[in-house]
């Protein structure tokens, strides 16, 4: 039956029906049923808790190894021998006999920069290493000069951990791997790389990490090396050249990077900055009237190359074998498990930047081999290439954990990570149980220290067991042992009078201008590098940078440094080439009992004396004789049975002598302890005419029981 509705009315009714609430609700149900359910947005985890945790790890290690701790604690920790400004008590563990004052040089540099007068005993300023003193001066805004370098090293610890995490994140984009790499660094390198000293070694390590991170970032992201980046890297290389010679390894890595990019201009610019900036710094100092030590790095490299050539010509096969052993010695510079994982990983990792990781790992070793004839210690760059090992070990450790998780459950993920962390912690803090290999391996190499692969036993040499090590300003003052000014102790952490030179008519403006001029090359290079390389260089960053620099100039211009408060034990005793030092020590009952035990186990007794020739080129500066044994080396060992028989024949006394050779032009001995009149220790200097002079201080002479 027809409705008699016109088409227009039927259309209006249909539209009204479609727009009705019932039909709209029906369409909404169909749409919700057909559309996919949106996933809830994942909240991005904040990196702050992890950063705080890594910072706490670094701070705890710094606190244990820093100069704020007591000598008794530092004497039981690896790296404690590098602690700043330690003076050990009169009868202590014998390794406490070899604690150099590494912080003296930096404090002396700060004193000269602030006062403009070289009134502290020692040589003039040297461009290599001055960058650490300038950066430490920034911290004198809040701290006294004594504590400023320690505070700088704490910040450098945090920065190194961040650089390790950042490099891992750039390569693999995995937060878990980044945090684990930073944890491995905090548990090991912080403990064994002189974090508690006041020297530039940790700053050199930080530059190695920073340089690796910048180049790896550019290569992984295929970022072009434009003029701004080239200028920034050149300024950073010039600044690095004022830290230490490890910058040479960074220059080699940069050359390989530039050749791969087919751009030689940036590396030439960096080379010019590496050569010229130390020269410019020396010229500025001479114009200001400072005493300047000439840059000896080029002479050192030339001498090393000449010695390589002469030794290769004399015995090619033998010397190549020696270099091969040293090559292996320089590779094994970390926890052996980390080294093995890193070496396998650098060859197998599937990443486009693996070639650069290989260069960053091997270039410092090649540079160290070149300098091998003229150096006894390992450079910061050789320790700096451990960033590659940490990155790769964390990558494979996390991947292994994820495979275990997929097979055995979520708890299995932590098994390799916990294992790595425990091994790193044991490696870094093994000195707590008498195992010195980790710290010594980082100093001279694992293969050179194979005799310390097992824990070494140290016993008291003589004196009361109740006497414990101490530090200057502690319960026993330094003058008791090193004849310093009476009752001089370490200055307070925060000096009260900060702006004293400016209270009356701004009379300190001339000192401020001199301080700014003396630091100008370092500050300019730092400013250029920061402006060109920092991705976020806004007004706030610029204001912060300028405020730190201005605050260090104003508030840090008064030194607060008392030179007489710090003893220098290296070179305390001088022996001319026509003189001889003779000494004797009566061993304690404890040591004699230890000798009996060592004899029954077939162990050895090692003798060691710390000395340095006036002529640094002399390979064997002195003849070192103990009882009836002698050696041209400052360290040698004999069987415990033979030594015990010799001691008994002399009624418990050990006699020794040190005779310089003519080529050494005389030697200087490390010494900190006083020679008492009770007969326990005695030392005399025998002159050329046969006369003798008793010494007030006793040379650092170590006897220890070692396993063969």
C-alpha positions in Angstrom: 0.0 0.0 0.0 1.4 3.3 -1.0 2.3 5.8 1.7 1.7 8.8 -0.5 4.8 10.4 0.8 6.8 12.5 -1.6 10.5 11.7 -2.2 11.6 14.8 -0.2 9.6 13.7 2.8 11.0 10.2 2.7 14.5 11.6 2.6 13.9 13.8 5.5 12.5 10.9 7.6 15.5 8.7 6.7 17.9 11.5 7.8 16.0 12.0 11.0 16.2 8.2 11.7 20.0 8.2 11.1 20.5 11.1 13.4 18.5 9.6 16.2 20.3 8.7 19.5 19.5 5.0 19.1 21.1 4.7 15.6 24.1 6.8 16.7 24.7 4.5 19.7 24.5 1.5 17.4 27.1 2.9 15.0 29.4 3.7 18.0 29.2 0.1 19.2 30.1 -1.2 15.7 33.1 1.3 15.5 34.5 0.3 18.9 34.1 -3.4 18.1 36.0 -3.1 14.7 38.8 -0.7 15.7 41.9 -2.1 17.5 42.3 -1.4 21.2 44.9 1.3 21.7 47.9 0.2 23.8 48.5 2.3 26.9 51.4 4.6 26.5 54.5 3.4 28.4 55.9 5.9 30.8 59.5 6.5 30.1 61.7 5.6 33.0 63.7 8.4 34.6 67.5 8.0 34.4 67.9 9.9 37.6 67.8 6.9 40.1 70.4 5.0 38.0 72.6 8.1 37.8 72.4 8.6 41.5 73.3 5.0 42.1 76.4 5.2 39.9 77.3 8.5 41.6 77.1 6.8 45.0 79.4 4.0 43.8 82.0 6.6 42.5 81.7 8.7 45.7 82.3 5.7 48.0 85.4 4.6 46.0 86.7 8.2 46.0 86.0 8.5 49.8 88.0 5.3 50.4 90.9 6.1 48.1 90.9 9.9 48.6 93.2 12.0 50.7 90.4 12.6 53.3 90.8 9.0 54.6 93.2 8.0 57.2 96.6 6.5 56.3 95.6 3.3 58.1 92.7 2.7 55.7 94.6 3.7 52.6 97.5 1.4 53.5 95.1 -1.6 53.1 93.6 -0.5 49.7 95.0 -0.9 46.2 95.8 2.5 44.8 96.5 3.7 48.3 100.1 4.2 47.3 99.0 6.9 45.0 97.0 8.7 47.7 97.7 12.4 48.2 99.9 13.7 50.9 100.4 10.6 53.1 103.0 10.3 55.9 103.2 6.8 57.3 103.9 6.1 61.0 107.3 4.9 62.3 106.4 1.2 62.3 103.8 0.0 59.7 103.2 -2.6 57.1 106.2 -2.5 54.8 104.3 -1.5 51.7 103.4 1.7 53.6 107.1 2.6 53.1 106.4 3.5 49.5 103.8 6.2 49.5 104.8 9.1 47.3 103.2 12.5 47.6 101.6 12.7 44.2 99.6 15.8 45.1 102.6 18.0 45.8 103.2 18.9 42.1 99.6 20.1 41.6 99.5 22.1 44.8 102.8 23.7 43.8 101.4 24.6 40.4 98.3 26.1 42.1 100.5 28.1 44.4 102.5 29.5 41.6 99.5 30.4 39.5 97.7 32.2 42.3 100.7 34.1 43.7 102.9 34.5 40.6 106.0 33.6 42.6 107.8 30.3 42.5 108.8 30.3 46.1 108.1 26.6 46.6 111.1 24.3 46.3 111.0 22.5 42.9 111.2 23.1 39.2 109.3 25.7 37.2 105.9 25.3 35.6 105.5 22.7 32.8 102.8 22.9 30.2 102.0 19.2 30.3 99.8 18.7 33.3 98.9 22.3 33.8 95.3 21.8 32.6 94.6 19.7 35.8 95.8 22.6 38.0 93.7 25.1 36.1 90.5 23.1 36.3 91.2 22.4 40.0 91.4 26.1 40.5 87.7 26.3 39.7 87.0 24.3 42.8 88.8 26.7 45.0 85.6 28.8 44.8 84.3 26.5 47.6 87.3 24.6 48.9 90.9 25.2 49.9 93.6 24.5 47.5 94.5 21.2 49.2 90.9 19.8 48.7 90.2 21.3 45.3 92.1 18.6 43.2 90.4 15.9 45.2 87.0 17.4 44.5 87.9 17.7 40.8 88.8 14.0 40.7 85.4 13.1 42.2 83.7 15.0 39.4 85.9 13.3 36.9 84.9 9.9 38.3 81.2 10.8 37.7 82.0 12.1 34.2 83.9 9.0 33.2 81.0 6.8 34.3 78.6 8.9 32.3 80.9 8.7 29.3 81.0 4.9 29.5 77.2 4.8 29.7 76.8 7.3 26.9 79.2 5.5 24.5 77.4 2.2 25.2 74.0 3.9 24.5 75.3 5.3 21.2 76.5 2.0 20.0 73.6 -0.3 21.1 70.8 2.0 22.2 70.1 -0.1 25.3 69.7 1.4 28.7 70.5 -1.8 30.6 73.8 -2.1 28.8 74.7 1.5 29.5 74.0 1.2 33.2 75.9 -2.1 33.4 79.0 -0.6 31.6 79.0 2.3 34.0 78.7 -0.1 37.0 81.8 -2.1 35.7 83.7 1.1 35.5 82.7 2.2 39.0 83.7 -1.1 40.6 87.1 -1.4 39.0 88.7 1.6 37.3 87.7 4.0 40.1 89.5 1.8 42.6 92.7 1.3 40.6 93.3 4.6 38.6 94.5 7.0 41.2 91.1 8.5 42.0 92.4 9.6 45.4 95.5 11.4 44.2 95.8 15.0 43.2 97.5 14.4 39.8 96.3 14.6 36.3 96.1 10.8 35.6 92.3 10.6 36.0 91.9 13.7 33.9 93.9 12.0 31.1 91.6 8.9 31.5 88.6 11.2 31.2 89.9 12.8 28.0 90.5 9.3 26.5 86.8 8.4 27.3 85.5 11.7 26.0 87.5 11.4 22.8 86.3 7.9 22.1 82.7 8.8 22.8 82.8 11.8 20.4 84.3 9.9 17.5 82.1 6.8 18.1 79.0 9.0 18.1 80.0 10.7 14.9 80.7 7.4 13.2 77.7 5.5 14.5 75.3 8.3 13.5 77.1 9.1 10.2 77.3 12.7 11.3 79.3 14.9 8.9 82.6 16.3 10.2 81.9 20.0 9.4 84.0 23.0 10.1 82.4 23.6 13.5 83.1 20.0 14.7 86.6 20.1 13.3 87.4 23.3 15.2 85.9 21.9 18.4 87.9 18.7 18.1 91.1 20.6 17.4 90.5 22.8 20.5 89.8 19.7 22.6 93.0 18.1 21.3 95.0 21.2 22.2 93.5 21.2 25.7 94.3 17.5 26.0 97.9 18.2 25.0 98.1 20.3 28.2 97.1 17.2 30.3 99.6 14.5 29.5 101.2 12.6 26.6 98.2 10.3 26.3 96.9 12.9 23.9 99.3 11.4 21.3 97.1 8.3 21.2 94.0 10.4 20.7 95.7 12.1 17.8 96.5 8.7 16.2 92.9 7.6 16.6 91.7 10.9 15.0 94.0 10.4 12.1 92.5 7.0 11.4 89.0 8.5 11.6 89.9 11.3 9.2 91.5 8.9 6.7 88.4 6.8 6.7 86.3 9.9 6.1 88.8 11.1 3.5 89.2 14.4 5.2 92.8 15.2 6.2 92.2 18.9 7.0 90.6 18.4 10.5 93.4 16.1 11.6 96.0 18.6 10.4 94.3 21.3 12.3 94.2 19.1 15.5 98.0 18.3 15.0 98.8 22.0 14.8 96.9 22.7 18.0 98.6 19.7 19.7 102.0 21.2 18.8 101.3 24.9 19.3 99.2 25.2 22.4 101.9 24.0 24.8 104.3 26.4 23.2 101.8 29.3 23.5 101.3 28.4 27.1 105.0 28.6 27.8 105.3 31.9 26.0 102.6 33.4 28.1 104.3 32.2 31.3 107.6 33.6 30.3 106.1 37.0 29.5 104.5 37.0 33.0 107.9 36.2 34.6 107.2 32.6 35.6 110.0 30.0 35.7 109.2 27.5 32.9 110.3 24.0 32.4 110.9 23.2 28.7 108.7 20.7 26.9 110.6 17.5 26.8 108.0 15.3 25.0 109.5 15.6 21.5 113.0 14.8 22.9 111.4 11.9 24.7 109.8 10.5 21.5 113.1 11.0 19.6 115.1 9.2 22.3 112.6 6.3 22.3 112.8 5.9 18.5 116.6 5.9 18.6 116.7 3.3 21.3 114.2 1.1 19.3 116.4 1.4 16.3 119.6 0.5 18.1 118.1 -2.5 19.9 116.6 -3.8 16.7 119.9 -3.5 15.0 121.7 -5.4 17.8 119.3 -8.3 18.2 116.3 -8.1 15.8 114.6 -11.4 16.8 115.2 -11.0 20.5 113.9 -7.4 20.5 110.8 -8.3 18.5 110.1 -11.1 21.0 110.4 -8.5 23.8 108.0 -6.2 22.0 105.6 -9.1 21.5 105.6 -9.8 25.3 105.1 -6.1 26.1 102.2 -6.0 23.6 100.5 -8.8 25.5 101.4 -7.1 28.7 99.6 -3.9 27.6 96.5 -5.7 26.4 95.9 -7.5 29.7 95.3 -4.3 31.7 91.9 -5.1 33.2 90.0 -8.0 34.7 91.1 -11.0 32.6 87.4 -12.0 32.0 86.5 -8.5 30.8 89.6 -8.5 28.6 88.8 -11.8 27.0 85.1 -10.8 26.4 86.2 -7.5 25.0 88.9 -9.0 22.6 86.4 -11.5 21.3 83.7 -8.9 21.0 85.8 -6.4 19.1 86.3 -9.0 16.4 82.8 -10.4 16.4 80.5 -7.5 17.2 78.0 -6.8 14.4 78.2 -3.0 14.3 79.2 -0.6 11.7 81.6 1.2 14.0 83.5 -2.0 15.0 86.5 -0.8 13.0 86.7 2.4 15.1 86.4 0.3 18.3 89.4 -1.7 17.2 91.4 1.4 16.5 90.5 2.9 19.9 91.6 -0.3 21.6 94.9 -0.8 19.8 96.2 2.7 19.0 97.1 3.5 22.7 99.0 0.3 22.9 101.0 1.1 19.8 101.8 4.6 21.2 102.9 3.1 24.5 105.2 0.6 22.7 106.8 3.6 20.9 107.5 5.3 24.2 108.4 2.0 25.9 112.2 2.6 26.2 111.7 6.0 28.0 108.9 5.1 30.5 108.4 2.6 33.3 104.7 3.2 33.9 101.7 2.7 31.7 100.1 5.8 30.2 96.6 7.0 30.9 95.7 6.2 27.3 96.4 2.5 27.8 94.0 2.5 30.7 91.7 4.8 28.7 91.1 2.1 26.0 89.2 0.1 28.7 86.1 2.0 27.6 86.0 -0.4 24.6 86.2 -3.4 26.9 83.5 -2.1 29.2 81.2 -1.4 26.3 81.6 -4.8 24.7 81.5 -6.7 28.0 78.3 -5.0 29.0 76.8 -5.7 25.5 77.5 -9.5 25.6 76.7 -9.8 29.3 73.2 -8.3 28.9 72.6 -10.4 25.7 73.7 -13.5 27.6 71.3 -12.6 30.4 68.4 -12.2 28.0 69.0 -15.6 26.4 69.1 -17.2 29.8 65.9 -15.3 30.7 64.1 -16.7 27.6 65.1 -20.3 28.5 65.0 -20.4 32.3 62.9 -17.5 33.4 63.2 -13.9 34.5 65.5 -14.6 37.4 68.2 -16.0 35.1 68.7 -12.6 33.5 70.7 -11.3 36.4 73.1 -14.3 36.5 75.8 -13.1 34.1 75.4 -9.5 35.2 75.9 -10.3 38.9 78.8 -12.6 38.0 80.5 -9.8 36.0 79.9 -7.3 38.8 81.3 -9.6 41.5 84.4 -10.3 39.5 84.9 -6.6 38.8 84.5 -5.7 42.5 86.9 -8.5 43.5 89.4 -7.3 41.0 89.2 -3.7 42.1 89.2 -4.2 45.8 91.4 -7.3 46.1 93.9 -5.3 48.1 91.7 -5.7 51.1 92.8 -9.3 51.3 96.4 -8.6 50.4 96.2 -9.3 46.6 98.0 -6.4 44.8 97.9 -7.7 41.2 95.0 -5.4 40.0 96.5 -2.2 41.1 100.0 -3.1 40.1 98.8 -4.4 36.7 97.3 -1.0 35.9 100.6 0.6 36.9 103.1 -1.5 35.1 101.2 -4.4 33.4 100.0 -7.8 34.3 102.9 -9.8 32.9 105.4 -7.7 34.8 103.6 -8.4 38.0 103.1 -12.1 37.7 104.9 -12.6 41.0 101.9 -10.9 42.7 99.3 -13.2 41.1 98.9 -14.7 44.5 98.4 -12.6 47.6 101.7 -11.3 49.0 102.3 -11.4 52.8 103.6 -8.2 54.4 104.7 -8.2 58.0 106.0 -5.5 60.3 109.7 -4.8 59.9 110.4 -3.7 63.5 108.8 -1.8 66.3 105.5 -2.1 68.2 102.5 -3.7 66.6 100.3 -1.0 68.1 101.8 1.8 66.0 99.6 2.5 63.0 100.0 4.7 59.9 98.9 8.3 60.1 98.7 11.4 57.9 99.9 14.9 58.2 97.4 16.7 60.4 96.3 13.4 62.0 97.1 12.2 65.5 100.8 12.3 64.8 102.1 15.4 63.1 104.3 15.2 60.0 107.3 17.1 61.6 107.9 14.1 63.8 109.0 12.1 60.8 109.9 14.6 58.1 111.2 17.7 60.1 108.6 20.1 58.9 107.6 23.4 60.5 106.2 22.7 64.0 102.5 22.0 64.2 101.7 22.6 60.6 98.6 20.6 59.5 96.4 20.4 56.5 94.4 23.6 55.9 90.6 23.7 56.6 88.3 22.4 53.9 86.6 25.7 53.4 88.7 28.8 53.9 87.1 31.7 55.7 88.7 34.7 54.0 87.9 34.2 50.3 88.0 37.8 48.9 90.5 39.3 51.2 92.6 40.9 48.4 89.6 42.9 47.3 88.4 44.4 50.6 90.6 47.5 50.4 90.5 49.5 47.1 90.5 46.3 45.0 94.2 45.9 45.5 94.0 42.3 44.3 93.0 43.2 40.7 96.6 42.9 39.5 96.8 39.4 40.9 93.5 38.6 39.2 94.7 39.8 35.8 97.9 37.8 36.2 96.0 34.7 37.1 93.6 35.1 34.2 96.5 35.6 31.8 98.4 32.5 33.1 95.3 30.4 32.5 94.2 32.0 29.3 95.3 29.3 26.7 93.6 26.6 28.7 90.4 28.6 29.2 90.2 29.7 25.6 90.7 26.1 24.4 88.0 24.9 26.8 85.6 27.6 25.7 86.0 26.9 22.0 85.7 23.1 22.5 82.5 23.5 24.6 80.9 26.0 22.2 81.6 23.8 19.1 81.0 20.3 20.5 78.1 20.8 23.0 74.8 20.1 21.4 73.0 22.3 24.0 74.9 25.6 24.2 72.1 28.0 25.3 72.2 31.1 27.4 72.0 29.1 30.7 75.0 27.0 29.8 77.0 30.0 28.8 76.1 31.8 32.0 77.1 28.8 34.1 80.4 28.5 32.3 81.2 32.2 32.7 80.2 32.1 36.4 82.5 29.2 37.2 85.4 30.9 35.5 84.7 34.3 37.1 84.2 32.7 40.5 87.5 30.8 40.3 89.3 34.0 39.4 87.7 36.1 42.2 87.3 33.7 45.1 90.2 31.5 44.2 92.9 34.1 43.8 94.0 33.8 47.5 95.9 30.5 47.7 95.4 29.3 51.3 98.2 26.8 50.6 100.9 26.4 53.2 103.9 24.9 51.4 105.6 23.8 54.6 102.6 21.6 55.5 103.4 19.0 52.8 106.4 16.7 52.9 108.2 15.4 49.8 109.7 12.0 50.5 111.0 11.3 47.0 114.6 12.4 46.7 115.0 13.0 50.5 118.4 11.4 50.6 121.1 12.4 48.0 124.1 10.2 47.2 126.9 11.5 45.0 128.5 9.2 42.4 131.7 9.0 44.6 129.7 8.2 47.8 128.1 5.1 49.3 125.1 4.6 51.6 125.4 1.7 54.2 122.6 0.8 56.5 121.4 -2.0 58.8 118.0 -3.0 60.3 117.2 -5.4 63.2 114.3 -7.6 62.3 111.3 -8.0 64.6 110.3 -11.3 66.1 107.2 -11.3 64.0 109.3 -11.0 60.8 111.7 -13.8 61.9 108.7 -16.0 62.5 107.4 -15.2 59.0 110.8 -16.2 57.6 110.6 -19.6 59.3 107.2 -20.2 57.7 108.5 -19.0 54.3 111.5 -21.4 54.6 109.2 -24.3 55.2 107.1 -23.5 52.1 110.1 -22.9 49.8 109.2 -19.2 49.3 111.4 -16.3 48.4 112.4 -13.0 50.0 112.3 -9.9 47.8 114.3 -6.7 48.5 113.3 -3.4 47.1 114.6 0.2 47.3 113.2 3.2 45.7 115.8 5.4 44.0 116.2 7.7 41.0 119.3 8.6 39.1 120.3 12.3 38.6 121.0 11.3 35.0 117.6 9.9 33.9 119.2 8.1 30.9 121.1 5.7 33.2 119.5 2.2 33.0 121.2 0.8 36.1 121.9 3.8 38.4 123.3 1.9 41.4 124.5 -1.3 42.8 122.1 -2.6 45.5 123.6 -5.0 47.9 121.9 -6.9 50.8 124.1 -9.0 53.0 126.1 -11.2 50.5 123.8 -10.6 47.5 124.0 -7.7 45.1 122.2 -6.6 42.0 122.2 -3.7 39.4 118.4 -3.6 39.7 116.5 -1.9 42.6 114.6 -5.2 43.2 115.8 -8.8 43.4 114.8 -11.9 45.3 116.7 -14.8 47.1 115.6 -18.0 48.7 114.1 -17.8 52.1 116.4 -20.5 53.5 119.6 -18.6 52.4 118.3 -15.3 53.8 117.3 -16.8 57.1 120.8 -18.3 57.5 122.3 -14.9 56.7 120.1 -13.1 59.3 121.0 -15.7 62.0 124.7 -15.3 61.3 124.3 -11.5 61.9 122.2 -11.9 65.1 118.9 -10.8 63.5 120.3 -7.9 61.6 120.1 -7.1 57.9 122.9 -5.1 56.3 122.6 -3.3 53.0 124.4 -0.8 50.9 123.7 1.4 47.8 126.5 2.5 45.6 125.8 4.8 42.6 127.5 4.0 39.3 129.4 6.8 37.5 127.0 7.1 34.6 124.1 7.9 37.0 125.8 11.2 38.3 124.5 10.3 41.7 121.1 9.0 43.0 118.3 10.3 45.2 116.4 8.0 47.5 112.9 8.0 48.7 112.7 8.3 52.5 110.1 9.3 55.1 111.0 7.7 58.4 113.3 9.0 61.0 116.4 7.1 62.0 116.2 6.4 65.7 119.1 6.0 68.1 117.8 2.7 69.6 119.7 0.6 67.1 116.7 -0.7 65.2 117.7 1.2 62.2 120.9 2.9 61.2 122.1 4.5 58.0 125.4 6.3 57.2 126.7 8.1 54.2 130.4 7.1 53.4 132.2 10.0 51.6 135.0 9.7 49.1 137.7 10.4 51.8 136.4 7.6 54.0 134.6 9.7 56.5 131.1 8.8 57.6 128.0 10.9 58.4 124.9 9.5 60.1 121.6 10.1 58.3 118.6 11.5 60.2 116.2 9.8 57.8 116.2 6.1 56.8 115.9 5.1 53.1 112.8 3.4 52.0 114.0 -0.2 52.0 111.5 -3.0 51.7 111.7 -6.7 52.6 108.8 -8.9 51.8 107.9 -12.6 51.5 106.7 -13.6 48.1 105.6 -16.8 46.6 108.0 -18.0 43.8 
